[in-house]
Amino acid sequence: MGAIIFVGMYGGIKLDEYLGIKKFPIFTIVLSLLSVFGAIYFVIKDFLKKK
């Protein structure tokens, strides 16, 4: 779960740096939120499969 969130945040930070976005880091925010929701989805999916 932590690895998914880390990859999303790291990708967002690097994408914002590459595009020169410094005032409002939109890709960092969007990819962080998407990775959190993705990690929660995989945890819930795995939990329901084991029942």
C-alpha positions as CSV (number, residue, x, y, z in Angstrom):
1,M,0.0,0.0,0.0
2,G,2.8,2.4,0.9
3,A,4.7,1.5,-2.2
4,I,1.7,2.4,-4.5
5,I,1.3,5.8,-2.7
6,F,5.0,6.5,-2.9
7,V,5.2,5.8,-6.6
8,G,2.2,8.0,-7.3
9,M,3.6,10.9,-5.2
10,Y,7.1,10.5,-6.7
11,G,5.7,10.4,-10.2
12,G,3.6,13.6,-9.6
13,I,6.6,15.4,-8.1
14,K,8.8,14.5,-11.1
15,L,6.1,15.4,-13.6
16,D,5.6,18.8,-12.0
17,E,9.3,19.4,-12.0
18,Y,9.6,18.4,-15.6
19,L,6.8,20.7,-16.7
20,G,8.0,23.5,-14.5
21,I,4.9,23.8,-12.4
22,K,5.9,25.3,-9.1
23,K,3.0,27.6,-8.0
24,F,0.3,24.9,-7.7
25,P,1.7,21.3,-8.1
26,I,-1.4,19.8,-9.7
27,F,0.1,16.5,-10.8
28,T,1.5,15.8,-7.4
29,I,-2.0,16.3,-5.9
30,V,-3.9,14.4,-8.5
31,L,-1.5,11.4,-8.7
32,S,-1.2,11.3,-4.9
33,L,-5.0,11.1,-4.5
34,L,-5.3,8.5,-7.3
35,S,-2.6,6.4,-5.8
36,V,-4.3,6.5,-2.3
37,F,-7.7,5.4,-3.8
38,G,-5.9,2.7,-5.9
39,A,-4.1,1.4,-2.8
40,I,-7.4,1.3,-0.8
41,Y,-9.1,-0.5,-3.7
42,F,-6.4,-3.2,-3.9
43,V,-6.5,-3.7,-0.1
44,I,-10.3,-4.0,0.0
45,K,-10.3,-6.3,-3.1
46,D,-7.6,-8.5,-1.5
47,F,-9.5,-8.6,1.9
48,L,-12.8,-9.6,0.2
49,K,-11.1,-12.3,-1.8
50,K,-9.7,-14.0,1.3
51,K,-13.0,-14.2,3.1
